[in-house]
Amino acid sequence: MKPRAAPARRPRRSLSGWVPPAVLILAMTTSCAGSVPGGGIAAAAKPGAAGVGDRLFPTLGNGGYDVTHYGLTLDYTPETNHLKGTAVITARATQDLSRFDLDLSGLRVHTATVQGSKAQFSRSGEELVVRPARALKNDETFKAVVTYDGTPRTIKGDDGGLEGWIETDDGSTALGRPTGSMTWFPGNHHPLDKATFDIWVTVPRHWRTAEPMASYLAHVSVGYFEIHQSRTPDRLPVYVAVDPDESEGADAVPRSVPEIVDWAGELFGPYPFSSTGAVVDHLPELGYALETQTKPYFAGAPDEPLLVHELAHQWYGNSVTPRTWKDMWLSEGMATYAEWLWEEKQGGRSADEIFEDFYDGTDDESEGIWAFPPADPPSGGRVSDPPVYGRGAMVVHKVREAVGDEVFFGILRTWTRQHRHGNADTRQFITLCEKTSGKDLTGLFDTWLFNRVKPSRI
């Protein structure tokens, strides 16, 4: 994710005489109750937790089960912004489970079944509580089906940014970081529970990811797009979609994506997914880009550093996903450092010079980087603040400086290989750095990653 300047909003394009738009699929309350469950609940079964205990987002995600797959069938009407959906959730119980929660914001739930039988359900805030007709056994694989509809919400986060289901002038886009994915499908919406996805929509396109994905990286865009298809030098399919109103500014994007992905693969290890690309939409008031899996989303034509940043996330953030939200510096710091490496490659400032500019406060993106330690945001609304990005990249550079280039780039490739399609945290990164280099890096991480004040000297 990367904030970007937002130009003035243009008038909404009329949808009178609307015909079904091209649909690009990229990843992705009122109280009500179903039938009363028949039969007893096993005495040993207990409810799953409503939340995974993340300090920054304590109610996000749920306990008692692990999702392995989402099958989402969506019917969306742009004129009325009405969404009708069926979510088929395949999961494994991690305890004897009497009931479980799904994160869902807004929308009306009509039916819920578990293992083919009607299930009782109720709503409590952003929790959909499902009680199966019979208790689920520990380690049992089960299938839950939820049907729902309504007008999906746009959320304004603590940082003021928009997420969730956002209307555009010719359709809509769904963006999920950190909580927005719950506005368009029920699920276990914490990065720790990654799953594979199948997504169908009424306009006949189907997107599948065979690689696990955190739900905040799932993405659907509905609108008119110019489609550019190509391949990287390694024959990886490239798929770039551009809103016609951004085509002039984004004319280099279809050429740049293969070049950047090929370059990044040499530094960070093999590209972790089966395709790559980008979506360039026209949503100028959004103010940020997002690393949606395989094809990052841009609210307008991106410059080259922004394109590098979001594509680097495919390794750092998408394949290797933070275990908790406070570990987000591992994604944003790495992606920001990729920008530094790209600038160095292009003959601009060296990474050393960029580091100095951040330390001195002369870089345009250095403002606010000392507000808090990168690994300890004070609240969920601060996970996208400057310390996570700029000071996070400074931590990465200090590791490079301490261990030397050969060891450093070996660490980056080992990290993406060891945790491919998984989750990892700050402590694991520190351990890898010390084990690979054979050095005690306690002082470095204490000073640059955990210290609450700006170091007095470089």
ABEGO torsion letter per residue (X at the ends): XBBBBBBBBBBBBBABGBBBBBBBBAXXXBBBBBBBBBEBBBAABBBBBBEAGBAABAABEBBGBBBABBBBBBBBBAAAGBBBBBBBBBBBBABBBABBBBBBBEEBBABBBBGGBBBBBBBBEABBBBBBABBBBBGBBBBBBBBBBEBBBBBBBAAGBBBEBBBBAAEBBBBAOAAAAAAABBBBBBAABBBBBBBBBABBBBBBBABBBBAAABBBBBEBBBBBBBBBAAGBBBBBBBBAAAAAAAAAAAAAAAAAAAAAAAAAEBBABABBEBBBBBBAAAGBBBABBGBBBBABBBBAAAAAAAAAAAABGAABBBABAAAAAAAAAAAAAAAAAAAAAAGBBBAAAAAAAAAAGABAAABGAAABBAABBABAAAAABAAAAAAAAAAAAAAAAAAEAAAAAAAAAAAAAAABGBBBBAAAAAAAAAAAAGBBAAAAAAAAAABABBBABX
